[in-house]
Amino acid sequence: MLEFFIIFIAIGYILGMLISNNEKAIIVILVISIIWMFVFGFWAIATLIELILGYLLAKKVHRKNIWEK
C-alpha cells in the first residue's frame, strides 16, 4: 500500500503543477477518486486524501496562494 501512497501523492503533485484553477483541479481529483472507487472500493477515500495532499504540497512548494480561484 505504500506504493499507492507514493503514486497518488505524486499524481496530486503533478496535478498541482499543471492545473492552476483550484475548482478544475478538485473536479479532476474527484473524478480520479470515483474511478478508483470502482476498482478498489472504499480505498478511494484514501486516494482522495492522497491526491489532495499532493496537490496542496505542489501549491505550497511553488508558493502560489492555494485559496485563490
LUMDO-530137 format. One record per atom (N, C-alpha, C, CB): residue number from 0; residue in three letters; x negated, y negated, z. Coordinates in Angstrom, 2 decimals, m for minus. Each point is the difference from the previous one (the first is absolute). Glycine has a CB too. Layout:
<sites>
@resi=NUM resn=ALA px=X py=Y pz=Z
...
</sites>
This chain:
<sites>
@resi=0 resn=MET px=m0.80 py=1.20 pz=0.00
@resi=0 resn=MET px=0.80 py=m1.20 pz=0.00
@resi=0 resn=MET px=m0.85 py=m1.27 pz=0.00
@resi=0 resn=MET px=1.76 py=1.27 pz=1.19
@resi=1 resn=LEU px=m2.99 py=m1.15 pz=m0.77
@resi=1 resn=LEU px=m0.87 py=m1.17 pz=0.00
@resi=1 resn=LEU px=m0.24 py=m0.50 pz=m1.42
@resi=1 resn=LEU px=m1.10 py=0.84 pz=2.09
@resi=2 resn=GLU px=1.05 py=0.09 pz=m3.05
@resi=2 resn=GLU px=m0.22 py=m0.44 pz=m1.38
@resi=2 resn=GLU px=1.18 py=m0.82 pz=m0.51
@resi=2 resn=GLU px=m1.40 py=2.03 pz=m0.41
@resi=3 resn=PHE px=2.64 py=m1.68 pz=0.80
@resi=3 resn=PHE px=1.15 py=m0.80 pz=m0.40
@resi=3 resn=PHE px=m0.05 py=m1.38 pz=0.64
@resi=3 resn=PHE px=1.35 py=2.09 pz=m0.26
@resi=4 resn=PHE px=m1.78 py=m2.15 pz=1.51
@resi=4 resn=PHE px=m0.14 py=m1.28 pz=0.69
@resi=4 resn=PHE px=m0.96 py=m0.91 pz=m0.78
@resi=4 resn=PHE px=0.45 py=1.12 pz=2.22
@resi=5 resn=ILE px=m1.59 py=m0.59 pz=m2.59
@resi=5 resn=ILE px=m1.00 py=m0.79 pz=m0.74
@resi=5 resn=ILE px=0.51 py=m0.38 pz=m1.38
@resi=5 resn=ILE px=m1.82 py=1.17 pz=1.24
@resi=6 resn=ILE px=2.46 py=m0.22 pz=m1.92
@resi=6 resn=ILE px=0.51 py=m0.27 pz=m1.35
@resi=6 resn=ILE px=1.04 py=m1.12 pz=0.02
@resi=6 resn=ILE px=m0.42 py=2.39 pz=m0.62
@resi=7 resn=PHE px=1.38 py=m2.31 pz=1.55
@resi=7 resn=PHE px=1.07 py=m1.00 pz=0.00
@resi=7 resn=PHE px=m0.46 py=m1.36 pz=0.54
@resi=7 resn=PHE px=1.62 py=1.86 pz=0.28
@resi=8 resn=ILE px=m2.58 py=m1.87 pz=0.61
@resi=8 resn=ILE px=m0.60 py=m1.28 pz=0.40
@resi=8 resn=ILE px=m0.68 py=m0.63 pz=m1.21
@resi=8 resn=ILE px=m0.34 py=0.81 pz=2.39
@resi=9 resn=ALA px=m0.38 py=0.01 pz=m3.17
@resi=9 resn=ALA px=m0.68 py=m0.51 pz=m1.19
@resi=9 resn=ALA px=0.99 py=m0.49 pz=m1.05
@resi=9 resn=ALA px=m1.89 py=1.57 pz=0.44
@resi=10 resn=ILE px=2.97 py=m0.83 pz=m0.64
@resi=10 resn=ILE px=1.02 py=m0.44 pz=m0.96
@resi=10 resn=ILE px=0.64 py=m1.31 pz=0.45
@resi=10 resn=ILE px=0.45 py=2.41 pz=m0.63
@resi=11 resn=GLY px=m0.14 py=m2.52 pz=1.91
@resi=11 resn=GLY px=0.55 py=m1.24 pz=0.54
@resi=11 resn=GLY px=m0.96 py=m1.16 pz=m0.17
@resi=11 resn=GLY px=1.31 py=1.33 pz=1.62
@resi=12 resn=TYR px=m2.60 py=m1.06 pz=m1.41
@resi=12 resn=TYR px=m1.02 py=m1.03 pz=m0.17
@resi=12 resn=TYR px=m0.05 py=m0.46 pz=m1.47
@resi=12 resn=TYR px=m1.33 py=0.99 pz=1.92
@resi=13 resn=ILE px=1.36 py=m0.03 pz=m2.83
@resi=13 resn=ILE px=m0.02 py=m0.34 pz=m1.43
@resi=13 resn=ILE px=1.24 py=m0.80 pz=m0.38
@resi=13 resn=ILE px=m1.32 py=2.09 pz=m0.48
@resi=14 resn=LEU px=2.48 py=m1.70 pz=1.01
@resi=14 resn=LEU px=1.22 py=m0.78 pz=m0.27
@resi=14 resn=LEU px=m0.14 py=m1.42 pz=0.53
@resi=14 resn=LEU px=1.36 py=2.11 pz=0.11
@resi=15 resn=GLY px=m1.98 py=m2.24 pz=1.05
@resi=15 resn=GLY px=m0.21 py=m1.34 pz=0.57
@resi=15 resn=GLY px=m0.89 py=m0.87 pz=m0.84
@resi=15 resn=GLY px=0.31 py=0.99 pz=2.22
@resi=16 resn=MET px=m1.25 py=m0.37 pz=m2.91
@resi=16 resn=MET px=m0.89 py=m0.76 pz=m0.88
@resi=16 resn=MET px=0.66 py=m0.32 pz=m1.33
@resi=16 resn=MET px=m1.95 py=1.09 pz=1.09
@resi=17 resn=LEU px=2.82 py=m0.22 pz=m1.58
@resi=17 resn=LEU px=0.58 py=m0.17 pz=m1.32
@resi=17 resn=LEU px=1.30 py=m0.81 pz=m0.02
@resi=17 resn=LEU px=m1.05 py=2.14 pz=m0.59
@resi=18 resn=ILE px=1.84 py=m2.04 pz=1.65
@resi=18 resn=ILE px=1.31 py=m0.65 pz=0.03
@resi=18 resn=ILE px=m0.05 py=m1.16 pz=0.99
@resi=18 resn=ILE px=1.17 py=2.16 pz=m0.60
@resi=19 resn=SER px=m1.01 py=m3.36 pz=0.08
@resi=19 resn=SER px=m0.08 py=m1.18 pz=0.87
@resi=19 resn=SER px=1.33 py=m0.34 pz=0.66
@resi=19 resn=SER px=m1.83 py=m0.85 pz=m1.45
@resi=20 resn=ASN px=2.92 py=1.23 pz=0.83
@resi=20 resn=ASN px=1.33 py=m0.29 pz=0.54
@resi=20 resn=ASN px=0.37 py=1.05 pz=1.04
@resi=20 resn=ASN px=0.70 py=m1.10 pz=m2.18
@resi=21 resn=ASN px=m0.42 py=0.66 pz=3.41
@resi=21 resn=ASN px=0.31 py=0.93 pz=1.09
@resi=21 resn=ASN px=1.27 py=0.80 pz=m0.27
@resi=21 resn=ASN px=m1.13 py=m1.55 pz=1.56
@resi=22 resn=GLU px=2.14 py=0.93 pz=m2.12
@resi=22 resn=GLU px=1.26 py=0.68 pz=m0.25
@resi=22 resn=GLU px=m0.17 py=1.14 pz=m1.00
@resi=22 resn=GLU px=1.22 py=m2.12 pz=0.50
@resi=23 resn=LYS px=m1.96 py=1.86 pz=m1.57
@resi=23 resn=LYS px=m0.25 py=1.05 pz=m0.99
@resi=23 resn=LYS px=m0.82 py=1.13 pz=0.60
@resi=23 resn=LYS px=0.10 py=m1.71 pz=m1.83
@resi=24 resn=ALA px=m1.06 py=1.36 pz=2.66
@resi=24 resn=ALA px=m0.85 py=1.02 pz=0.62
@resi=24 resn=ALA px=0.82 py=0.90 pz=0.92
@resi=24 resn=ALA px=m1.96 py=m1.55 pz=m0.13
@resi=25 resn=ILE px=2.86 py=0.97 pz=0.91
@resi=25 resn=ILE px=0.83 py=0.80 pz=0.90
@resi=25 resn=ILE px=0.91 py=0.92 pz=m0.79
@resi=25 resn=ILE px=m0.07 py=m1.84 pz=1.71
@resi=26 resn=ILE px=0.59 py=1.35 pz=m2.83
@resi=26 resn=ILE px=0.85 py=0.85 pz=m0.85
@resi=26 resn=ILE px=m0.80 py=1.17 pz=m0.54
@resi=26 resn=ILE px=1.39 py=m1.99 pz=m0.63
@resi=27 resn=VAL px=m2.61 py=1.74 pz=0.15
@resi=27 resn=VAL px=m0.85 py=1.08 pz=m0.51
@resi=27 resn=VAL px=m0.32 py=0.99 pz=1.11
@resi=27 resn=VAL px=m0.99 py=m1.56 pz=m1.71
@resi=28 resn=ILE px=0.67 py=1.07 pz=2.90
@resi=28 resn=ILE px=m0.31 py=0.87 pz=1.13
@resi=28 resn=ILE px=1.21 py=0.86 pz=0.37
@resi=28 resn=ILE px=m1.67 py=m1.70 pz=0.85
@resi=29 resn=LEU px=2.85 py=1.11 pz=m0.85
@resi=29 resn=LEU px=1.22 py=0.76 pz=0.31
@resi=29 resn=LEU px=0.28 py=1.07 pz=m1.05
@resi=29 resn=LEU px=0.91 py=m2.01 pz=1.16
@resi=30 resn=VAL px=m1.12 py=1.67 pz=m2.43
@resi=30 resn=VAL px=0.22 py=0.98 pz=m1.08
@resi=30 resn=VAL px=m0.97 py=1.17 pz=0.15
@resi=30 resn=VAL px=0.80 py=m1.84 pz=m1.54
@resi=31 resn=ILE px=m2.05 py=1.55 pz=1.82
@resi=31 resn=ILE px=m0.98 py=1.07 pz=0.20
@resi=31 resn=ILE px=0.42 py=0.88 pz=1.18
@resi=31 resn=ILE px=m1.84 py=m1.47 pz=m0.94
@resi=32 resn=SER px=2.28 py=0.87 pz=2.01
@resi=32 resn=SER px=0.42 py=0.76 pz=1.18
@resi=32 resn=SER px=1.24 py=0.85 pz=m0.28
@resi=32 resn=SER px=m0.96 py=m1.79 pz=1.44
@resi=33 resn=ILE px=1.89 py=1.26 pz=m2.19
@resi=33 resn=ILE px=1.21 py=0.76 pz=m0.33
@resi=33 resn=ILE px=m0.35 py=1.19 pz=m0.89
@resi=33 resn=ILE px=1.39 py=m2.09 pz=0.18
@resi=34 resn=ILE px=m2.25 py=1.88 pz=m1.15
@resi=34 resn=ILE px=m0.44 py=1.11 pz=m0.84
@resi=34 resn=ILE px=m0.73 py=1.04 pz=0.84
@resi=34 resn=ILE px=m0.20 py=m1.54 pz=m1.98
@resi=35 resn=TRP px=m0.62 py=1.09 pz=2.90
@resi=35 resn=TRP px=m0.74 py=0.91 pz=0.88
@resi=35 resn=TRP px=0.95 py=0.77 pz=0.92
@resi=35 resn=TRP px=m1.97 py=m1.55 pz=m0.08
@resi=36 resn=MET px=3.11 py=0.94 pz=0.41
@resi=36 resn=MET px=0.99 py=0.67 pz=0.84
@resi=36 resn=MET px=0.52 py=1.26 pz=m0.67
@resi=36 resn=MET px=0.64 py=m2.22 pz=0.99
@resi=37 resn=PHE px=m0.49 py=2.19 pz=m2.30
@resi=37 resn=PHE px=0.49 py=1.18 pz=m0.72
@resi=37 resn=PHE px=m1.05 py=1.11 pz=m0.05
@resi=37 resn=PHE px=1.46 py=m1.50 pz=m1.37
@resi=38 resn=VAL px=m2.73 py=1.15 pz=1.56
@resi=38 resn=VAL px=m1.07 py=0.99 pz=m0.02
@resi=38 resn=VAL px=m0.24 py=0.58 pz=1.39
@resi=38 resn=VAL px=m1.05 py=m1.20 pz=m1.94
@resi=39 resn=PHE px=0.91 py=0.33 pz=2.95
@resi=39 resn=PHE px=m0.40 py=0.45 pz=1.33
@resi=39 resn=PHE px=0.98 py=m0.36 pz=1.11
@resi=39 resn=PHE px=m2.31 py=m0.21 pz=m0.79
@resi=40 resn=GLY px=3.50 py=m0.22 pz=0.44
@resi=40 resn=GLY px=1.02 py=m0.25 pz=1.01
@resi=40 resn=GLY px=m0.33 py=m1.15 pz=0.94
@resi=40 resn=GLY px=0.55 py=2.39 pz=m0.14
@resi=41 resn=PHE px=m0.44 py=m2.11 pz=1.44
@resi=41 resn=PHE px=m0.14 py=m1.06 pz=1.00
@resi=41 resn=PHE px=m1.40 py=m0.61 pz=0.05
@resi=41 resn=PHE px=1.75 py=1.14 pz=1.31
@resi=42 resn=TRP px=m2.73 py=m0.52 pz=m1.93
@resi=42 resn=TRP px=m1.35 py=m0.57 pz=m0.03
@resi=42 resn=TRP px=m0.04 py=m1.30 pz=m0.80
@resi=42 resn=TRP px=m0.96 py=2.30 pz=0.21
@resi=43 resn=ALA px=2.03 py=m2.61 pz=m0.90
@resi=43 resn=ALA px=0.09 py=m1.26 pz=m0.74
@resi=43 resn=ALA px=m0.05 py=m1.19 pz=0.95
@resi=43 resn=ALA px=1.33 py=1.14 pz=m1.79
@resi=44 resn=ILE px=m0.89 py=m0.95 pz=3.03
@resi=44 resn=ILE px=m0.07 py=m1.09 pz=0.99
@resi=44 resn=ILE px=m1.46 py=m0.34 pz=0.28
@resi=44 resn=ILE px=2.19 py=0.74 pz=1.04
@resi=45 resn=ALA px=m3.02 py=0.29 pz=m0.88
@resi=45 resn=ALA px=m1.43 py=m0.23 pz=0.21
@resi=45 resn=ALA px=m0.63 py=m0.65 pz=m1.23
@resi=45 resn=ALA px=m0.10 py=1.99 pz=1.56
@resi=46 resn=THR px=0.55 py=m1.55 pz=m2.74
@resi=46 resn=THR px=m0.50 py=m0.58 pz=m1.24
@resi=46 resn=THR px=0.33 py=m1.49 pz=m0.07
@resi=46 resn=THR px=0.26 py=2.22 pz=m1.15
@resi=47 resn=LEU px=0.96 py=m2.57 pz=1.50
@resi=47 resn=LEU px=0.42 py=m1.40 pz=0.01
@resi=47 resn=LEU px=m0.90 py=m0.83 pz=0.92
@resi=47 resn=LEU px=2.36 py=0.72 pz=m0.49
@resi=48 resn=ILE px=m2.60 py=m0.22 pz=1.68
@resi=48 resn=ILE px=m0.85 py=m0.73 pz=0.96
@resi=48 resn=ILE px=m1.42 py=m0.13 pz=m0.53
@resi=48 resn=ILE px=1.41 py=0.85 pz=1.90
@resi=49 resn=GLU px=m1.95 py=0.22 pz=m2.48
@resi=49 resn=GLU px=m1.37 py=m0.04 pz=m0.52
@resi=49 resn=GLU px=m0.13 py=m0.98 pz=m1.17
@resi=49 resn=GLU px=m0.31 py=2.39 pz=0.72
@resi=50 resn=LEU px=1.29 py=m2.39 pz=m1.61
@resi=50 resn=LEU px=m0.03 py=m0.94 pz=m1.13
@resi=50 resn=LEU px=0.07 py=m1.44 pz=0.49
@resi=50 resn=LEU px=1.09 py=1.73 pz=m1.46
@resi=51 resn=ILE px=m0.24 py=m1.99 pz=2.43
@resi=51 resn=ILE px=0.11 py=m1.35 pz=0.54
@resi=51 resn=ILE px=m1.30 py=m0.42 pz=0.69
@resi=51 resn=ILE px=2.48 py=0.32 pz=0.28
@resi=52 resn=LEU px=m3.07 py=0.60 pz=0.47
@resi=52 resn=LEU px=m1.29 py=m0.31 pz=0.65
@resi=52 resn=LEU px=m1.07 py=m0.34 pz=m1.03
@resi=52 resn=LEU px=0.61 py=1.52 pz=1.90
@resi=53 resn=GLY px=m0.69 py=m0.74 pz=m2.95
@resi=53 resn=GLY px=m0.98 py=m0.28 pz=m1.06
@resi=53 resn=GLY px=0.27 py=m1.33 pz=m0.68
@resi=53 resn=GLY px=m0.26 py=2.43 pz=m0.34
@resi=54 resn=TYR px=1.53 py=m2.72 pz=0.10
@resi=54 resn=TYR px=0.38 py=m1.27 pz=m0.63
@resi=54 resn=TYR px=m0.39 py=m1.18 pz=0.88
@resi=54 resn=TYR px=1.89 py=1.15 pz=m1.17
@resi=55 resn=LEU px=m1.56 py=m1.06 pz=2.46
@resi=55 resn=LEU px=m0.33 py=m1.09 pz=0.92
@resi=55 resn=LEU px=m1.51 py=m0.15 pz=0.17
@resi=55 resn=LEU px=2.17 py=0.39 pz=1.19
@resi=56 resn=LEU px=m2.89 py=0.71 pz=m1.20
@resi=56 resn=LEU px=m1.45 py=m0.05 pz=0.09
@resi=56 resn=LEU px=m0.60 py=m0.75 pz=m1.19
@resi=56 resn=LEU px=0.02 py=2.18 pz=1.28
@resi=57 resn=ALA px=0.49 py=m1.90 pz=m2.48
@resi=57 resn=ALA px=m0.50 py=m0.68 pz=m1.19
@resi=57 resn=ALA px=0.28 py=m1.50 pz=0.08
@resi=57 resn=ALA px=0.37 py=2.08 pz=m1.35
@resi=58 resn=LYS px=0.81 py=m2.44 pz=1.82
@resi=58 resn=LYS px=0.33 py=m1.42 pz=0.11
@resi=58 resn=LYS px=m0.88 py=m0.69 pz=1.05
@resi=58 resn=LYS px=2.36 py=0.50 pz=m0.69
@resi=59 resn=LYS px=m2.66 py=0.19 pz=1.77
@resi=59 resn=LYS px=m0.84 py=m0.59 pz=1.05
@resi=59 resn=LYS px=m1.44 py=m0.13 pz=m0.47
@resi=59 resn=LYS px=1.51 py=0.98 pz=1.74
@resi=60 resn=VAL px=m2.01 py=0.04 pz=m2.41
@resi=60 resn=VAL px=m1.39 py=m0.02 pz=m0.48
@resi=60 resn=VAL px=m0.19 py=m1.11 pz=m1.03
@resi=60 resn=VAL px=m0.20 py=2.47 pz=0.43
@resi=61 resn=HIS px=1.18 py=m2.64 pz=m1.29
@resi=61 resn=HIS px=m0.12 py=m1.01 pz=m1.05
@resi=61 resn=HIS px=0.54 py=m1.35 pz=0.43
@resi=61 resn=HIS px=0.20 py=1.81 pz=m1.67
@resi=62 resn=ARG px=0.09 py=m1.95 pz=2.96
@resi=62 resn=ARG px=0.37 py=m1.25 pz=0.65
@resi=62 resn=ARG px=1.16 py=m0.73 pz=m0.66
@resi=62 resn=ARG px=m2.33 py=m0.16 pz=0.71
@resi=63 resn=LYS px=3.32 py=0.91 pz=m1.16
@resi=63 resn=LYS px=1.20 py=m0.62 pz=m0.52
@resi=63 resn=LYS px=1.04 py=m0.01 pz=1.11
@resi=63 resn=LYS px=m0.50 py=0.77 pz=m2.37
@resi=64 resn=ASN px=1.35 py=m1.76 pz=2.33
@resi=64 resn=ASN px=1.07 py=m0.07 pz=0.98
@resi=64 resn=ASN px=1.00 py=1.12 pz=m0.30
@resi=64 resn=ASN px=m0.30 py=m2.52 pz=0.27
@resi=65 resn=ILE px=0.40 py=3.50 pz=0.64
@resi=65 resn=ILE px=0.85 py=1.16 pz=m0.27
@resi=65 resn=ILE px=1.48 py=m0.32 pz=0.11
@resi=65 resn=ILE px=m1.82 py=1.44 pz=0.82
@resi=66 resn=TRP px=2.17 py=m2.60 pz=m0.30
@resi=66 resn=TRP px=1.40 py=m0.32 pz=0.19
@resi=66 resn=TRP px=0.55 py=m0.91 pz=m1.10
@resi=66 resn=TRP px=m0.35 py=0.26 pz=2.44
@resi=67 resn=GLU px=m0.50 py=m0.75 pz=m3.33
@resi=67 resn=GLU px=0.50 py=m0.87 pz=m1.05
@resi=67 resn=GLU px=0.70 py=0.82 pz=m1.08
@resi=67 resn=GLU px=m1.85 py=m1.66 pz=0.48
@resi=68 resn=LYS px=2.75 py=1.03 pz=m1.19
@resi=68 resn=LYS px=0.74 py=0.71 pz=m1.06
@resi=68 resn=LYS px=m0.68 py=m0.19 pz=m1.32
@resi=68 resn=LYS px=2.12 py=m0.30 pz=1.24
</sites>
